[in-house]
């Protein structure tokens, strides 16, 4: 009997080597290993996570892959009713690449992200000038392990699929939207602003000049031909 138990245990380990490396795990309806926590306490492999409703926000389910406790590859988010809410891509546990967000009517928004390699203590970026197209400056930043907006962000009308607006980013900086027209965001010297334009003075230029010369002086009496002067 003891030998039979050992054989069965060995067969189980051989048939499912992944679960043999898990301290805890779950089995799907098809017998696949899910939600594996390895012997070092790290999440590994395919996971399904459930987030309950909190402070008025509805609950949702997520599914994707973990590598050494960090999200990797494509992750999908669903409502409690099974409707697709989001498709996100991860690298090193950070958003990287295209992310798409949905309502019950269809696609609402597309984002693009660029993940900084967490293995680097510092990184160097070419940051675009927000006003002059084609001009960049190098910036060295401390790596805090985050994602940057990088690429085109697009907002849609989910019912028609028409683009409502879009914005371009390079390393978290917005790109000059006027560059495609050969224009700069900076105000030109000849540009006028009604709020800054000088107010019109009703006084004639001669009167203004006289007031300027006599500013601060005692009042000057002018003979006008009347009696009693």
Protein Blocks (a to p, Z undefined) as FASTA:
>chain_A
ZZmmmmmmmmmmmmmmmlmmpfbdcddfkopaehiacfkopaehjdddddddeehiacdd
dddddeehiaehjdddddfkopafbdcddeehiaedjdddddfkbcfbdcddddddfkbm
bdcdddddfkbghiacddddddehiaddedjdddddfknopafbdcddeehiacdfklmn
opafbdcfkbccfklpccddfbdfklmmmmmmmgoiacddddehiahZZ
